[in-house]
Amino acid sequence: MLTPTDLARYIHQHNVHARLITDIGNTATVPAAASALGVSTDQILKTLLFYVRGEPYIVISHGVSPVPTRPIADHFGVGKRQIKLARPEQVVSETGYPVGGVPPIGHINSHPVLMAQSILAYEVMFGGGGDDRTMLEIPTTELLRLLNPVLLPLR
């Protein structure tokens, strides 16, 4: 399983303009992480793994908002039943990181990314940093550069 050290190595090797934040206290929930960082809950990312017709996709959205499957299904022209949230063991297998600490970047496997277009309203976002005690601070422009995501209305 990958750790924040692996994410730090990825950041360094790929010249990513981002930083890991450690020792900030409780980040187990989006409100707790936002409070610890002194930012809006909308600036906290969640990075999820979904399967669309059996194929894995990374979905990045705001942490407190549930991810609606309708925009994803519409994008792929499939029914909502074709969209499945990955199980924890699948998340580790595909990203290398545990649920609750999955960063938006630096996964062991590369997958297409779907991202909430509303994230573009913020200059800086905060996501999982490799475990449940570390956060990643990353400019939205870096997310776009590194991930080349498909932007969807996921709110």
N, C-alpha and C positions, 0 to 999 in steps of 0.2 A: 504494500500500500504506500502511496506517495504521501509526503509530509510537506509542511511549510518550507523546509529546507530544499526540497525538490522544486517547489514553486519559485523560491528565491533564485535558484540556479537557472530556471527557465527565463525569468525576468532579466537576469544578467546576460545570458547567452544570446537572447533575442533583442537586446537593447530596448526593453520595454520601459516606457516612462510610467512607472508605478512603484508603489512601496507597500511592504507588509507592515502591519501594525500589530504588535504583540502586547501582552500584559495590559489589556484595557478592561479587564473584568468580564462580566457576564455578557456573552454574545449569543446565548442559546436561542433567543427569539429575535425577531426583527425589531420590535420596540426596544428590547434591551440593548441590542447592538446600536441602534440609532441614538439612544440615550447616552451610551458610553462614548460614542463618537461625536456627539453634539450636532447631529444632522437630522434631516427629515427622514421619516420611515420610507418615503419614496426614493431616497438615494441608496437604499439597501437593495442589492440585487439578490435574486435567487437564480441559481443555475440548476436546471432540471434536465433529466434525460427522458425523452418520450420516444416511443416506437410508433412510426406511421407505416402502416401496412408491413409491419415487421422490421422496418429499417430504422436505425437509431438517429435521432436528431437532438441537438442541444437546444434547449429553450431558455432564454434569459428574459426575466421580467422583474417587476418590482416585488420586493419580498412579502409585503402584506396582502397583495392582491392575488386571489386565486387565478390560475391561468385558465382562461376559457378555451375549450377545445374547438369551438365552432370556427374561429378564424383560421386555426391550423387545418381543420378539415376542409374548409372552403379553399384555402390556398392549394391543397393537394387534390381537390375535387373528389374527396372521399366522404363517407359517413363518419359521424363522431365515434362510432364503435371501432373504427380503424385506428383510433388514437389511444395509445395506452401509456400510462405513466410507468416508468421502469421500477422494478423492485430494487431494494438497497444493494443486493449482491450484483445486480446488473450495472448499477451506477459505479460501483467500485471496479468492476471488470472493464467497463468502457472508458471511464475517466481516470481511474487510479486513485480517486479520492473518496472518502466516506461521505455519506449523506450528512448534511449539516456543515460541511467544510469545503464543498466543491467550489473551486474558483471558476470564473468564466473563461480562463485561459490555461494553457499548460497541461492539457490532458494527455494521457498515454496514447489514445486513439483520436484521430481527427475526424470530426463529424460536421455535417452542415449545421449552421446555426440560424435559429429563428429568434428574433429579438423584438421586444415591445418597442414600437416606434416612439412611445412617450418617454423613453429613456433619453432621447435626444434633447429633451428640455433641460437637462442637467449637464454641467461642465464636468463634474466629477461624480463617480459612483463608488460604492463600497460593496465588495462581494466576499464570498468565502475565501479564506486564505490558506486552505489546506487542512484545517482542523477546526474544531468548535471554539477555539480560543484565539484565533488569528484572523485578521481581516485584511483584505486587499483594497488599497485605494488606487483607483485607476481613472484617468481622464476618459470621457466618452469617446473622444477622437481616437484614442488608442484601441478601445474596443472595436470601433469600426475598422481601423487599419488592420488589426490582427485577425479579426473574425470574419470580415466581409459578410455580415449577417443579412438575411432577408428580414426586412422590417415589417411587422404585422401589428394590427390594432389589438393588442392583448390586454386591454383594460376595459 
